[in-house]
Amino acid sequence: MASFEVEGGFHLAGDLTPQGAKNEALQVICACLLTSSEVVIHNVPEITDVLQLIGLLEDLGVRVKKIDRGVWSFCAEALNVETLMQPGVISKAKSLRGSIMIAGPLLVRCGKAIVPRPGGDQIGRRRLDTHFLGFEKLGAAFHFDQDHKIFTVTSSQIRGAWILLEEASVTGTANLIMAAVLGRGITTLYNAACEPYIQQLCMMLNRMGAKIQGIGSNLLVIEGVEALGGCEHRILPDMIEVGSFIGLAAMTGSEITLKDVDIRDLGIIPTQFERMGIFVEQHGKDIFIPRQDAYEIDTFIDGSILTIADAPWPGLTPDLLSVFLVVATQARGSVLIHQKMFESRLFFVDKLIDMGAQIILCDPHRATVIGLGGRIRLRATTMTSPDIRAGVALLIAAMSAEGTSVIHNIDQIDRGYEDIDLRLNALGAKIHRVN
């Protein structure tokens, strides 16, 4: 297990190019299973989760070729669903949350999908009902092997249906879209997720020959087609990494330019940082975060304490609440962080409290942060990364702290951030990887 030794207190300066969006990559790579033609995807983040998914597709029989850094070719001319029952493949699928999204493409392409219950971050219960209830409405039969924790769905023909999703699940929406595009008839998805990742998936599928209307809204109408062809697709910059770097710049008093990022692709993220007193500027095709020696949290109009909460798009992504929380520790003022979607994601705050942060954990979903206003720096400590997003929040805290911190279990960070130590060290950080 690898660790980071982080010497804090350095100001960073320079340019960073955000990696491709992890969550989009997982979706569009699974979509390659829908066609026997070649699909070329650009700006693929070469992080643990994505590389594991690519390996899983190879196990299924997909011909995979790395053309260049971040450029991959996929050809799913022949597929073998039964390989998913092999112990090594089961183990690989279980370790990856995104593996659930192979179900829709395999179901409609092969008539059968076998998916072990996926793993991923331990951030609370994330049920899969939306996926399988949707498949059933499309005409599939569902079975769960309780002893081996394996889901199986089968169908001789996916049929269009009107589906009201009980939750706007991003992966659930993606799975049902991919099943419906090759189904018979028209499928209507209401209360569908409409994140940029879903929009990108829909636009890619339309270029492959799908007929999807309502892209960008929560009402999607999908007319099934006989077959899909190949295409080329470019993944957007990862908004979670962009948000992480904005928070990092503020917390460390750094001046950073994020290359080739359009502020319009970030939704409410820049506005929420502005409410934290952090400035974000669009300079041509780039985003510029100027150095700030201090930043002050806004209040509501009536003077009450600001609340920052997650919500489905176009609300604030839950993946960034850990970053907002750690950034608030050095702000002037106070804020309530409300994590509505996952009940375990705030449990890393004890590590920040050990570093001197003033945080009250109200319950598993809410934490109040009383900003230190830069009067007292966080102190270095030894900690363990519990998940991807908490891990990068702890890294940001360590980079702003006084002294040298040690972060264990950084494999979690590597799952979502590509070569983050090398990229930040190039800007002046002092992060040493210890294997």
Secondary structure, 3 states (H helix, E strand, C coil): CCEEEEECCCCCEEEECCCECHHHHHHHHHHHHHCCCEEEEECCCCCHHHHHHHHHHHHCCCEEEEEECCEEEEECCCCCHHHHHCHHHHHHHHCCHHHHHHHHHHHHHHCEEEEECCCCCCCCCCCCHHHHHHHHHCCCEEEEECCCCEEEEECCCCECCEEECCCCCHHHHHHHHHHHCCCECEEEEECCCCCHHHHHHHHHHHHCCCEEECCCCCEEEEECCCCCCCEEEECCECHHHHHHHHHHHHHHCCEEEECCCCHHHHCCHHHHHHHCCCCCEEECCEEEECCCCCCECCECCCCCEEEEECCCCCCCCHHHHHHHHHHHCCCECEEEEECCCCCCCCCCHHHHHHCCCEEEEEECCEEEEECCCCCCCCECCEEECCCHHHHHHHHHHHHHCECEEEEECCHHHHCCCCCHHHHHHCCCCEEEEEC
